[in-house]
Amino acid sequence: MKLSEMIDVTPNYLNAVENGKNFPSPDVIQRIIEALNILPYQLFLEFPGDLKIEKYRKKDILLQELTYIKQQFIRDFDKIMEKYKG
C-alpha cells in the first residue's frame, strides 16, 4: 500500500504487476526504482534480497547504469533543444 502511494499507482495495479498480470510502463519502473533506491536490474532478480555480486560484476553494472543515465540525459537535452530551434 505504501509503495503504491509512493509511486502514484493504485494498490490493485501494483498487485497485478507483482503477480505478473500487468507489466509496468517504463515510467512506472522508473518510479519504483527511485522509491526503492535500487538499480533497475534489481527489479528483475528472482531473489532481490540476495544481492551478493562479485566485485568485477559491480563495475560492469555501474558502467551500464552510467550509460543509461547518459543516454537519458542526451534524450532530455535533445528535447529541450528542439524547443529552441528556430
Backbone torsions as a table, in degrees:
resi	resn	phi	psi	omega
1	MET	NA	-45.7	-179.1
2	LYS	-63.9	-43.9	179.5
3	LEU	-62.0	-41.7	180.0
4	SER	-61.7	-36.7	175.7
5	GLU	-67.0	-41.8	-177.7
6	MET	-63.7	-33.1	-176.3
7	ILE	-104.5	5.5	174.4
8	ASP	61.0	49.5	171.3
9	VAL	-132.3	163.9	178.8
10	THR	-76.5	152.2	176.1
11	PRO	-58.8	-35.1	179.4
12	ASN	-64.5	-41.4	178.6
13	TYR	-63.3	-47.1	-179.6
14	LEU	-62.1	-39.1	177.6
15	ASN	-62.5	-41.2	178.6
16	ALA	-64.5	-36.9	177.0
17	VAL	-65.5	-46.6	-179.0
18	GLU	-61.6	-31.5	-178.3
19	ASN	-94.7	7.5	175.8
20	GLY	77.7	13.1	179.0
21	LYS	-85.0	-28.0	176.1
22	ASN	-127.9	152.4	172.2
23	PHE	-114.2	129.1	-175.3
24	PRO	-70.4	151.9	175.9
25	SER	-70.5	163.6	176.4
26	PRO	-56.2	-35.9	178.3
27	ASP	-63.2	-44.1	179.1
28	VAL	-66.8	-40.8	176.8
29	ILE	-58.7	-44.1	179.5
30	GLN	-60.7	-43.0	179.6
31	ARG	-65.2	-36.6	179.1
32	ILE	-65.7	-48.3	-177.5
33	ILE	-65.4	-33.4	177.0
34	GLU	-69.4	-42.2	-179.6
35	ALA	-65.6	-38.0	-178.6
36	LEU	-88.5	-9.1	-179.3
37	ASN	55.9	53.7	179.5
38	ILE	-129.3	168.7	173.7
39	LEU	-83.9	150.4	-176.0
40	PRO	-53.0	-41.9	-176.8
41	TYR	-61.7	-25.4	-176.8
42	GLN	-66.6	-22.8	177.1
43	LEU	-65.1	-25.6	-172.7
44	PHE	-102.4	7.3	176.1
45	LEU	-76.9	142.8	179.6
46	GLU	-66.1	-38.1	179.2
47	PHE	-124.9	82.2	-174.4
48	PRO	-61.1	-21.3	177.5
49	GLY	-72.0	-19.9	-178.4
50	ASP	-100.2	82.1	-173.8
51	LEU	-106.0	33.2	179.1
52	LYS	-78.6	104.9	-177.2
53	ILE	-117.1	139.0	178.7
54	GLU	-58.9	150.9	-175.8
55	LYS	-58.6	-38.6	-178.3
56	TYR	-66.4	-29.7	179.1
57	ARG	-75.1	-31.1	179.2
58	LYS	-59.3	-42.0	179.7
59	LYS	-61.8	-45.7	179.4
60	ASP	-61.4	-42.2	-178.9
61	ILE	-66.0	-43.0	178.2
62	LEU	-63.5	-39.4	177.5
63	LEU	-64.4	-39.2	176.5
64	GLN	-63.5	-42.6	179.9
65	GLU	-64.6	-42.7	177.8
66	LEU	-63.8	-38.0	176.9
67	THR	-63.0	-42.6	177.8
68	TYR	-61.5	-45.7	-179.4
69	ILE	-62.6	-41.8	178.7
70	LYS	-62.1	-45.2	-179.9
71	GLN	-63.5	-40.9	178.3
72	GLN	-64.0	-42.7	178.1
73	PHE	-59.5	-45.8	-179.1
74	ILE	-62.4	-43.1	178.0
75	ARG	-61.3	-45.9	179.9
76	ASP	-63.9	-42.8	179.0
77	PHE	-61.8	-44.2	179.1
78	ASP	-61.1	-39.4	177.8
79	LYS	-62.3	-42.7	179.5
80	ILE	-65.2	-43.3	-178.9
81	MET	-65.4	-32.2	177.7
82	GLU	-59.6	-36.0	-178.9
83	LYS	-64.5	-29.4	-173.7
84	TYR	-101.9	3.0	175.6
85	LYS	-68.0	143.0	-177.8
86	GLY	-157.4	NA	NA
